[in-house]
Amino acid sequence: MMNNSIATPDGRASGSVSGGGPFDPADHLAYGRWREAKLSGFPDAIEDLAVAVVDPARVTVAERTALIERIRRANMAIYRCGGASVDRDALRRLGQALGLWRLDEHLCAEEDGISQLQVSEGGHTGEYIPYTDRPLSWHCDEYYNAPDGTIRAMLLHCVSAAAEGGENALMDHEMLYIALRDAGSHYIEALMHPQALTIPANTQNGEVIRPERTGPVFSVDPVSGALHMRYTARGRNIRWRDDPVTAEAVALIGRILEAPDSPVFRYRLRPGEGILCNNVLHNRTGFRDDRESGHRRLVYRARFLDRVAET
């Protein structure tokens, strides 16, 4: 398998893969077979990803099977809950039913590992865009984590919707990989370089909250063999490898994500609905709350170190 991990201190990659496979730029035969299977099973519309889940705290075998089938095809699913009350514990159990046991205990999470995404009234969360009503650009979650904190799956659950806006766009990172590789395997090689993307340290009041992180955009998960992506479209406070091919690849990613014919799903979650995914590319439009009418956006977010089981 190919070079896919954060570099060691001497600059070498810490887990190379050169034995072929669909994510090896030199293995065209394996890639062609994987590509054909991926495209033949990919859904046409967001409704093809929807699954009714009566009680997320007690997922049935049929519901679990349906969720996994959607996630296997597109790395994501939309679930719609019935009349059961959906609290934070129910969402933890929903994740566990899909093999998601290890929650990411990040800076803004509550004690149970779940974050409340809403417009912050103050405090340190207000410093981060997810806790504002501003739009979020394309990204994969926790692209600044260390390798042992890799986020492989994510859950977003809508408790209440905004008066206007708050729509998510989602793109399966495997579909982006196909578009890039079809344009040229040299783009994949550049994006798999262990110094492809650097996130500078997060420093507040002279204290380093998180150190600088450097690593690839695309890598192969050492546990599952699945394709993983770390990416952000933000233009500030990141550094791309100073290389012409890398620059071309980054520009091409931007064009693909914004192209009208790209396989991007757009969906505005309604109360009781949620997204389960293997940390796919996503963004969010800005939104407007209206407290007088009770329309104030609240979304629970859980990030997991595990990948959805059997995908």
C-alpha positions as CSV (number, residue, x, y, z in Angstrom):
1,M,0.0,0.0,0.0
2,M,1.1,3.6,-0.6
3,N,2.7,6.2,1.5
4,N,-0.2,7.6,3.5
5,S,0.6,8.7,7.0
6,I,2.0,11.7,9.0
7,A,5.7,11.9,8.5
8,T,8.2,10.8,11.1
9,P,10.7,13.4,12.5
10,D,13.3,12.6,9.8
11,G,10.8,13.4,7.1
12,R,10.0,9.8,6.0
13,A,6.4,8.6,5.9
14,S,5.4,6.5,8.9
15,G,3.6,3.7,7.1
16,S,4.1,3.2,3.5
17,V,2.0,1.2,1.1
18,S,3.6,0.1,-2.1
19,G,1.9,-3.2,-2.6
20,G,-0.9,-2.0,-4.9
21,G,-4.6,-1.5,-4.5
22,P,-7.2,1.0,-5.7
23,F,-5.5,3.9,-3.9
24,D,-2.0,3.2,-5.2
25,P,-1.5,5.7,-8.1
26,A,0.6,3.0,-9.9
27,D,-2.0,0.2,-9.7
28,H,-4.3,1.2,-12.6
29,L,-6.0,-2.2,-12.8
30,A,-7.1,-2.3,-9.1
31,Y,-8.2,1.3,-9.4
32,G,-10.3,0.6,-12.5
33,R,-12.1,-2.3,-10.8
34,W,-12.8,-0.3,-7.7
35,R,-13.9,2.8,-9.7
36,E,-16.4,0.8,-11.7
37,A,-17.9,-0.8,-8.6
38,K,-18.1,2.6,-6.8
39,L,-19.8,4.4,-9.6
40,S,-22.2,1.6,-10.4
41,G,-23.5,1.6,-6.8
42,F,-23.5,5.4,-6.1
43,P,-26.9,6.9,-5.4
44,D,-28.5,9.4,-7.7
45,A,-30.3,11.6,-5.1
46,I,-30.2,12.5,-1.4
47,E,-33.5,10.6,-0.9
48,D,-31.7,7.4,-1.8
49,L,-29.7,7.9,1.4
50,A,-32.7,8.3,3.7
51,V,-33.5,5.7,6.4
52,A,-36.4,5.8,8.9
53,V,-35.2,5.0,12.4
54,V,-38.1,4.7,14.9
55,D,-36.0,4.9,18.0
56,P,-32.2,5.7,17.7
57,A,-31.6,4.3,21.2
58,R,-32.9,0.8,20.0
59,V,-31.9,0.5,16.4
60,T,-33.4,-2.6,14.8
61,V,-31.5,-5.1,12.6
62,A,-33.3,-3.9,9.6
63,E,-32.6,-0.2,10.3
64,R,-28.9,-1.0,11.0
65,T,-28.7,-2.9,7.7
66,A,-30.3,-0.1,5.8
67,L,-28.0,2.5,7.3
68,I,-24.8,0.5,6.6
69,E,-26.0,-0.2,3.0
70,R,-26.3,3.5,2.3
71,I,-23.0,4.3,4.0
72,R,-21.2,1.5,2.1
73,R,-22.4,3.1,-1.2
74,A,-21.8,6.8,-0.4
75,N,-20.0,7.0,2.9
76,M,-23.1,8.7,4.3
77,A,-26.8,8.3,5.3
78,I,-29.7,10.5,6.4
79,Y,-31.7,9.1,9.2
80,R,-35.2,10.2,10.2
81,C,-36.5,9.5,13.7
82,G,-40.0,8.6,14.6
83,G,-41.9,9.7,17.7
84,A,-39.3,8.6,20.2
85,S,-37.6,11.3,22.2
86,V,-34.0,11.8,20.9
87,D,-31.6,12.8,23.6
88,R,-27.8,12.7,23.7
89,D,-27.7,9.2,25.2
90,A,-29.9,7.9,22.3
91,L,-27.4,9.4,19.8
92,R,-24.6,7.6,21.6
93,R,-26.5,4.4,21.3
94,L,-27.2,5.0,17.7
95,G,-23.5,5.4,17.1
96,Q,-22.7,2.2,19.0
97,A,-25.1,0.2,16.9
98,L,-23.0,1.2,13.9
99,G,-19.7,0.3,15.7
100,L,-18.9,3.9,16.7
101,W,-17.7,3.6,20.3
102,R,-14.8,6.0,20.6
103,L,-15.9,9.6,20.8
104,D,-13.5,12.4,20.2
105,E,-13.1,14.4,23.4
106,H,-12.1,17.7,21.8
107,L,-12.0,21.2,23.3
108,C,-15.6,22.2,22.7
109,A,-17.3,18.9,23.5
110,E,-19.4,18.3,26.6
111,E,-18.5,15.6,29.1
112,D,-20.2,13.0,27.1
113,G,-18.2,13.9,24.0
114,I,-21.1,15.5,22.1
115,S,-21.1,19.1,21.1
116,Q,-24.0,21.5,20.9
117,L,-23.7,23.5,17.7
118,Q,-25.6,26.8,18.1
119,V,-24.9,30.5,18.1
120,S,-22.7,30.9,21.2
121,E,-23.7,33.4,23.8
122,G,-20.1,33.9,24.8
123,G,-17.2,31.9,26.1
124,H,-14.4,30.1,24.1
125,T,-16.9,28.4,21.7
126,G,-17.8,31.8,20.1
127,E,-14.3,32.0,18.7
128,Y,-15.0,29.1,16.4
129,I,-17.2,29.4,13.2
130,P,-19.3,26.3,13.9
131,Y,-20.7,28.1,16.9
132,T,-21.8,31.1,14.9
133,D,-24.4,31.7,12.2
134,R,-21.7,32.3,9.6
135,P,-21.2,29.9,6.6
136,L,-18.7,27.0,7.0
137,S,-16.5,26.3,4.0
138,W,-15.7,22.8,2.7
139,H,-13.8,20.6,5.1
140,C,-13.5,17.2,6.7
141,D,-13.8,17.3,10.5
142,E,-10.7,17.6,12.7
143,Y,-8.2,17.9,9.9
144,Y,-5.9,19.4,12.5
145,N,-5.9,16.3,14.8
146,A,-2.8,14.1,15.5
147,P,-2.8,10.7,13.8
148,D,-4.0,8.9,17.0
149,G,-7.0,11.3,17.0
150,T,-8.1,10.7,13.4
151,I,-11.8,11.3,13.0
152,R,-13.2,8.5,10.9
153,A,-16.9,9.0,11.4
154,M,-19.3,11.8,12.4
155,L,-23.0,12.3,13.4
156,L,-25.0,15.5,13.1
157,H,-28.5,15.5,14.7
158,C,-30.9,18.4,14.2
159,V,-32.8,19.3,17.4
160,S,-34.2,22.5,16.0
161,A,-33.8,24.4,12.7
162,A,-33.0,28.0,12.0
163,A,-35.7,30.3,10.7
164,E,-33.7,30.5,7.4
165,G,-30.6,28.8,6.1
166,G,-28.3,26.2,7.6
167,E,-28.2,23.9,4.6
168,N,-25.4,21.3,4.4
169,A,-23.6,20.3,1.2
170,L,-22.0,16.8,1.3
171,M,-19.6,15.0,-1.0
172,D,-18.3,11.5,-0.7
173,H,-14.5,11.9,-0.6
174,E,-14.1,8.8,-2.6
175,M,-16.0,10.5,-5.5
176,L,-13.6,13.5,-5.2
177,Y,-10.7,11.0,-5.3
178,I,-12.1,9.5,-8.6
179,A,-12.4,13.0,-10.2
180,L,-8.9,13.9,-9.2
181,R,-7.3,10.6,-10.3
182,D,-9.2,10.6,-13.6
183,A,-7.6,14.0,-14.2
184,G,-4.1,12.6,-13.4
185,S,-2.6,10.2,-10.9
186,H,0.1,12.8,-10.3
187,Y,-2.5,14.8,-8.4
188,I,-3.1,11.9,-6.1
189,E,0.7,11.5,-5.5
190,A,1.0,15.1,-4.6
191,L,-2.0,15.0,-2.2
192,M,-0.6,11.8,-0.5
193,H,2.7,13.5,0.2
194,P,3.4,13.5,3.9
195,Q,4.0,17.3,3.8
196,A,1.0,18.1,1.6
197,L,-1.0,20.2,4.1
198,T,0.1,22.0,7.3
199,I,-2.2,23.4,9.9
200,P,-0.3,26.0,12.1
201,A,-0.4,25.8,15.9
202,N,-3.5,27.1,17.7
203,T,-2.1,29.6,20.1
204,Q,-4.3,31.6,22.5
205,N,-2.9,34.2,24.9
206,G,0.6,32.9,24.4
207,E,-0.5,29.3,25.2
208,V,-0.3,26.5,22.6
209,I,-3.7,24.9,22.6
210,R,-2.8,22.6,19.7
211,P,0.6,22.2,18.0
212,E,1.3,22.4,14.3
213,R,0.1,19.4,12.3
214,T,1.5,18.4,8.9
215,G,0.3,15.4,6.9
216,P,-1.3,14.2,3.7
217,V,-4.7,15.0,2.3
218,F,-5.4,11.5,1.1
219,S,-4.3,8.5,3.1
220,V,-5.2,4.8,3.5
221,D,-6.6,3.9,7.0
222,P,-4.2,1.3,8.5
223,V,-7.0,-0.4,10.3
224,S,-9.7,-0.7,7.6
225,G,-7.8,-0.1,4.4
226,A,-10.4,2.6,3.5
227,L,-9.5,5.9,1.9
228,H,-9.3,8.8,4.4
229,M,-9.2,12.5,3.7
230,R,-8.1,15.5,5.7
231,Y,-9.0,18.8,4.0
232,T,-10.1,22.4,4.5
233,A,-10.9,25.0,1.9
234,R,-10.1,27.9,4.2
235,G,-7.5,30.2,2.8
236,R,-6.0,31.5,6.1
237,N,-3.9,29.8,8.7
238,I,-3.0,26.8,6.5
239,R,0.0,26.0,4.4
240,W,0.1,23.9,1.3
241,R,3.3,22.2,0.2
242,D,5.2,24.6,-2.1
243,D,5.0,22.5,-5.2
244,P,3.4,23.2,-8.6
245,V,1.5,20.0,-8.8
246,T,0.1,20.4,-5.3
247,A,-1.0,23.9,-6.2
248,E,-2.8,22.5,-9.3
249,A,-4.4,19.8,-7.3
250,V,-5.7,22.2,-4.7
251,A,-7.2,24.5,-7.4
252,L,-8.8,21.5,-9.1
253,I,-10.4,20.4,-5.8
254,G,-12.0,23.8,-5.5
255,R,-13.3,23.6,-9.1
256,I,-14.7,20.1,-8.6
257,L,-16.5,21.0,-5.4
258,E,-18.2,24.0,-7.0
259,A,-19.0,22.4,-10.4
260,P,-22.7,22.1,-11.0
261,D,-22.4,18.5,-12.3
262,S,-20.3,17.2,-9.3
263,P,-22.0,14.6,-7.1
264,V,-22.7,17.0,-4.2
265,F,-25.8,16.4,-2.1
266,R,-27.5,19.4,-0.5
267,Y,-29.8,19.0,2.4
268,R,-31.3,21.1,5.2
269,L,-31.8,18.9,8.2
270,R,-35.2,19.1,9.9
271,P,-35.8,18.4,13.6
272,G,-35.4,14.7,14.3
273,E,-33.2,14.1,11.3
274,G,-29.5,13.5,11.2
275,I,-26.5,12.7,9.1
276,L,-24.2,9.6,9.7
277,C,-21.1,9.5,7.7
278,N,-17.5,8.4,7.4
279,N,-16.3,12.0,7.8
280,V,-17.1,13.0,4.2
281,L,-16.5,16.5,2.8
282,H,-19.2,18.9,3.9
283,N,-20.0,22.6,4.4
284,R,-22.9,24.7,5.7
285,T,-24.6,27.8,4.6
286,G,-25.1,30.7,6.9
287,F,-28.4,30.9,8.8
288,R,-30.7,33.2,10.7
289,D,-32.3,32.4,14.0
290,D,-35.6,34.0,15.1
291,R,-36.0,33.7,18.9
292,E,-39.4,35.3,18.9
293,S,-40.8,32.4,16.8
294,G,-38.7,29.8,18.6
295,H,-36.6,29.0,15.5
296,R,-33.1,28.7,16.9
297,R,-30.8,26.2,15.2
298,L,-29.4,23.5,17.5
299,V,-27.5,20.6,16.2
300,Y,-25.8,17.9,18.2
301,R,-22.5,16.7,16.8
302,A,-20.6,13.6,17.7
303,R,-17.2,12.7,16.2
304,F,-15.7,9.2,16.4
305,L,-12.3,7.7,16.1
306,D,-14.0,4.6,14.6
307,R,-15.3,4.1,11.1
308,V,-18.9,2.8,10.6
309,A,-18.8,-1.0,10.9
310,E,-18.9,-3.2,7.8
311,T,-18.3,-0.3,5.4
